[in-house]
């Protein structure tokens, strides 16, 4: 009898240990509990706790619309709001919404989050990782809506979403320090940016199929190519002091650059495929020299 009781107790403990062990996918909802097992039927409450319960390379899946905690990622992981879920991070003044401080070979994916600030702080900031993908997120009302300043070489992909900031909407830095490697920005909407819509200070930054609309005041640039190389293709850029400001190297193709004070400031090595629409800028359409190039 004692033996049977011991075996039964052992099995119960084993099941409990298994239920609380790290998993490849864990689930979060705003009205869950961090005392739960983080399963779909028993979800946890905070993203921070879910990150401790998920295996490296796994996924934190947000299954309920609501307001969630600000969090820090320290390993390879995907944080994903499921389709139809509105997952909001309400970030206090001077705070950061999502902080990524992962390993040099870690891949981090942030998908479908709404990150709301109060005119300061950083919406999504990357301190370290091997590769980061930010997909269909909204980051508004920050000093930098998306801040990519890795401490060692890393790459960034931004797919879709809206980025709005008081200083720079997407801040990529710094090629001069040899840290920001390739950055791909595609199909995003950029709003405001008292300094720049997109700050290009990386080895190679590609901006395609995107809409950039500035604050119409201050010495702001839609794309400020300060260091490294920028490829700017099929974008609409308007309402800035400088639509595109090049002090390094940039290649422009099939863009519409209109309604700015200056369309393009070609102070660096600026190349054009000759198919851009650069018209209707109040002070000058092009200041400097743009060198034609053709596809191979």
FENLIN-V221495 format. One line per field, one symbol per residue. psi: psi as a letter, one per 20 degrees, with the letter a starting at -180 (. if undefined). A space follows every 50 residues. Layout:
psi = ???
//
This chain:
psi = ghgghggghghghggghhhjqqrhprqpqhkapiirikrhimqrhqhggh hiiqqpiapopoippaprqqrppjrpqpoppqpipoopooprpjrpfppo marhjqpppppkqoopakjrapfppohqrgpppoplqpoqlrgphoonmq irprqppoorrppprhfpgoopqohhikgocpppoplrppqbnhgqgpoo mrgpppoqkrpppaijqrmqqgponhqbppooplqpprkrgogpooidpq pppkqooqjrgpfpomhbopqqijjqonqkphgqgpoapppqqqq.
//
